[in-house]
Amino acid sequence: MKGALPGAYPPMVLGHEIAGQIATVGKNVNRVQVGDRVTVDSVVGCGKCELCKQSRSQFCPNGYELGINRDGACQDYLIVPERNVYRIPDSISFEEAAVLDIEVWNSVRKCGIQPKDRVLILGAGPIGMIASQLTRILGAGHITLSDSIQDRLRIARDLKLADAYESAPLNDASTDYSSVPYDVILDCAGTSASTQYALRAVRPCGRVLLYGVHEEAIDSLDINQIVLKDLVVYGALCDRNGWEDVVELAASGALDLKSLITHRFPIENGAQAYDAVRNRSQGLIKAVLLL
């Protein structure tokens, strides 16, 4: 809506987080059958190029993403390749299955979380709240969740998503971070302030994940924070493997997605739903559209 996402141009049927039921299948399909409940990987690659063979279909030169640069799921029917659907058990609702986000799982996993690691997560939105749970699943020793929106921190605290919660000012460049014990920082906020804070606050030889998509370039980014502290910095557009793992985590209850879905709208009220998300309506964490 802001025009900040490269390659996404209106008019477009939105909906890139998808779950549904198989209505019909092509003659060569054998992984799923009519009636199966599934979640859908919205990133569609050609399946033949070297990037697709490396499970990096998000970079496929001939690929697309449903709801981003190809019509998405805010419609009754959607045609997707067989390789992009994954069965879900009856214990997972369609709502939960729609917000299974493989990129969060793979992004956090590649940070190499160790049992004694102290992890700071910037941004207590839906991504940050999922990342906090996955960080715990991966064995982090201590998790701090930070956000400037107090309602989000309150919800996160009620759900016991972290060990500590803070709303420290990200713009305080005068603070000495040399003794801050954060081994890993996950920037799920995607702002200039959060990114610069992450590079300052992580320990030397630490790891930083930049997850949030920035609306504009950061002109004053201090690259020496990376160079002189010997940091490892990860992007977040990860491979598409591991859907079965995330489905199992949700089915077992280890990953709580249901509590993050705070708002539900019928598809007819789609405009109201997007306004609520854009305006960060009070108490809104994750909203879903129901057909």
C-alpha positions in Angstrom: 0.0 0.0 0.0 2.9 2.3 0.7 4.7 1.2 -2.5 7.8 0.2 -0.4 8.0 -3.5 -1.5 10.0 -3.9 -4.7 8.2 -5.8 -7.4 4.7 -5.5 -6.0 2.5 -3.3 -8.1 -1.3 -2.8 -8.0 -3.8 -3.9 -9.0 -3.2 -7.2 -7.4 -5.3 -9.8 -5.5 -3.6 -9.9 -2.1 -2.9 -12.8 0.2 0.5 -14.4 0.5 -0.1 -16.3 3.7 -2.4 -19.1 2.7 -4.2 -22.2 3.9 -7.1 -24.0 2.4 -8.6 -27.3 1.2 -7.8 -29.1 -2.0 -10.7 -28.8 -4.4 -9.3 -30.6 -7.4 -5.9 -32.0 -8.6 -4.1 -32.3 -11.9 -3.7 -35.7 -13.4 0.0 -36.1 -12.4 -0.5 -35.0 -8.8 0.1 -37.8 -6.2 1.3 -36.0 -3.0 -2.2 -34.6 -2.1 -5.8 -35.5 -2.9 -9.1 -33.8 -3.0 -10.3 -32.8 0.5 -6.8 -32.5 2.0 -6.3 -29.6 4.4 -3.0 -27.8 3.4 -0.8 -24.8 4.0 0.7 -23.2 0.9 4.2 -21.9 0.2 3.4 -18.8 -1.7 6.9 -18.6 -3.3 6.7 -20.5 -6.7 9.9 -21.3 -8.6 10.3 -22.9 -12.0 11.7 -26.0 -10.3 14.4 -26.4 -13.0 17.0 -23.7 -12.6 20.1 -24.0 -10.3 18.6 -21.8 -7.6 15.4 -24.0 -7.5 17.6 -27.1 -7.3 19.3 -25.5 -4.3 15.9 -24.9 -2.6 16.3 -21.2 -3.2 13.2 -20.7 -5.3 12.8 -17.2 -3.8 15.6 -16.1 -6.1 14.3 -18.0 -9.2 14.6 -15.6 -12.2 11.4 -17.1 -13.6 9.5 -17.4 -10.3 6.9 -15.3 -8.5 5.2 -14.9 -5.2 1.4 -15.3 -4.8 -0.1 -12.1 -3.4 3.1 -10.1 -4.1 3.6 -10.1 -7.9 1.0 -12.7 -8.9 -2.7 -12.8 -7.8 -2.9 -14.3 -4.3 -5.3 -16.0 -2.0 -8.0 -13.4 -1.3 -10.3 -15.3 -3.7 -12.2 -18.6 -3.6 -9.9 -20.7 -5.8 -6.1 -20.6 -6.4 -4.0 -22.8 -8.6 -0.6 -23.8 -7.2 2.0 -26.4 -8.0 1.9 -29.7 -6.1 5.3 -29.0 -4.6 4.0 -25.9 -2.9 1.3 -27.5 -0.7 1.9 -29.3 2.6 -0.7 -31.3 4.5 -1.8 -30.1 8.0 -3.4 -32.3 10.7 -6.9 -31.6 11.9 -5.4 -30.3 15.2 -4.2 -27.2 13.3 -6.9 -24.7 12.2 -6.8 -23.1 8.8 -6.1 -19.8 10.6 -3.0 -21.1 12.3 -1.9 -22.9 9.1 -2.1 -19.6 7.2 0.3 -17.9 9.5 3.0 -20.6 9.5 5.9 -18.6 8.3 8.8 -20.7 7.0 11.1 -17.7 6.6 11.0 -17.0 10.4 11.9 -20.6 11.2 14.8 -20.7 8.7 16.0 -17.2 9.5 16.3 -17.9 13.2 17.6 -21.4 12.7 20.6 -20.3 10.6 21.7 -17.9 13.4 23.1 -21.0 15.1 21.5 -20.5 18.5 23.5 -22.1 21.3 22.2 -23.2 24.8 24.1 -20.4 26.6 23.2 -17.6 24.1 21.6 -14.4 25.3 19.3 -13.2 22.5 17.7 -9.8 22.0 14.6 -9.6 19.7 13.8 -6.1 18.5 10.1 -5.8 17.6 7.2 -7.6 19.4 5.0 -7.8 16.4 3.9 -11.2 15.0 7.3 -11.9 13.5 9.1 -11.0 16.8 6.7 -13.1 18.8 7.1 -16.1 16.6 10.9 -15.6 16.6 10.9 -15.5 20.3 9.2 -18.9 20.5 11.5 -20.4 17.9 14.5 -19.0 19.7 13.4 -20.8 22.9 12.7 -24.0 20.9 16.2 -23.8 19.5 17.6 -23.7 23.1 18.6 -20.1 23.8 19.7 -19.5 27.4 18.0 -16.1 27.8 15.6 -14.1 25.6 14.8 -10.4 25.8 11.9 -9.0 23.7 11.9 -5.3 23.0 9.3 -3.0 21.5 8.2 0.7 21.9 4.5 -0.3 21.8 3.5 -1.2 25.4 0.4 -3.2 24.3 2.5 -5.6 22.4 4.9 -6.1 25.3 2.0 -6.7 27.6 0.6 -9.4 25.3 4.0 -11.0 25.0 4.5 -10.9 28.8 1.0 -12.5 29.3 2.0 -15.3 26.9 5.4 -15.7 28.6 7.2 -15.4 25.3 10.5 -14.2 26.7 12.6 -14.0 29.9 12.8 -10.2 30.0 11.0 -7.3 28.3 12.2 -3.8 27.6 11.3 -0.6 25.8 14.7 1.0 25.7 15.2 4.0 23.4 16.8 2.7 20.2 18.1 6.1 19.2 20.4 6.5 22.2 23.8 6.5 20.4 25.7 7.6 23.5 25.1 4.4 25.4 28.1 2.2 26.0 27.3 -1.3 24.7 30.7 -2.9 25.2 29.5 -4.9 28.2 26.1 -5.9 26.9 26.0 -9.7 26.8 23.8 -10.2 23.7 25.3 -13.0 21.6 22.5 -12.8 19.0 20.2 -9.9 18.0 17.2 -10.4 15.8 16.0 -7.2 14.2 12.3 -7.8 13.4 11.4 -4.2 13.5 13.1 -3.2 10.3 13.8 0.5 11.0 16.9 2.6 10.7 17.0 2.9 14.5 16.5 -0.8 15.2 19.2 -1.9 12.7 21.8 0.6 14.1 20.9 -0.4 17.6 21.4 -4.1 16.8 24.9 -3.5 15.4 25.8 -1.5 18.5 24.3 -3.7 21.1 25.6 -7.2 20.0 28.8 -8.4 21.5 32.0 -8.7 19.4 31.9 -11.7 17.1 28.2 -11.8 17.7 25.4 -12.5 15.2 22.7 -10.2 13.9 19.7 -11.1 11.8 18.1 -8.3 9.8 14.6 -9.6 9.2 12.5 -6.4 8.7 12.1 -5.0 5.2 13.2 -1.4 5.1 11.1 1.3 3.4 14.2 3.2 2.5 18.0 3.0 2.5 19.9 3.8 5.7 22.4 6.5 4.7 24.2 6.8 8.0 24.8 3.1 8.8 28.1 2.6 10.6 29.6 -0.4 8.7 32.6 -0.3 11.0 30.4 -1.8 13.7 30.4 -4.9 11.5 34.0 -4.7 10.4 35.7 -3.9 13.7 33.5 -6.1 15.9 33.9 -9.0 13.5 30.1 -9.5 13.3 28.2 -12.1 11.3 25.1 -10.4 9.7 22.3 -12.5 8.1 19.6 -11.5 5.8 16.2 -13.1 6.0 15.0 -14.3 2.6 15.8 -17.9 3.4 15.4 -21.2 1.7 11.9 -22.8 1.6 12.8 -26.1 3.4 11.4 -27.2 6.7 7.6 -26.8 6.3 7.0 -30.2 7.8 9.1 -29.2 10.9 7.0 -26.0 11.4 3.8 -27.9 11.0 4.9 -30.4 13.6 5.9 -27.6 16.0 2.5 -26.1 15.7 0.7 -29.4 16.0 2.6 -30.3 19.1 1.9 -27.0 20.8 5.5 -26.0 21.1 4.8 -23.1 18.7 1.7 -21.2 19.8 0.2 -19.4 16.8 -3.4 -19.3 17.9 -2.7 -16.8 20.7 -1.2 -14.4 18.2 -4.3 -14.2 16.0 -6.1 -11.4 17.7 -8.4 -10.2 14.9 -10.6 -12.1 12.4 -12.4 -10.6 9.4 -14.7 -12.0 6.7 -13.2 -11.4 3.2 -16.0 -8.9 2.5 -14.4 -6.7 5.2 -11.0 -6.8 3.7 -10.5 -3.1 3.5 -11.4 -2.8 7.2 -8.9 -5.5 8.0 -6.0 -3.9 6.1 -6.8 -0.5 7.8 -6.7 -2.2 11.2 -3.2 -3.7 10.4 -1.9 -0.5 8.9 -3.1 1.6 11.9 -1.9 -1.0 14.4 -5.3 -1.1 16.1 -5.2 -1.6 19.8 -4.2 -5.1 20.8 -3.8 -6.2 17.2 -1.0 -8.8 16.7 -2.1 -10.9 13.7 -5.3 -10.5 11.7 -6.7 -13.2 9.3 -9.2 -13.0 6.5 -11.8 -15.8 6.3 -13.4 -16.8 3.1 
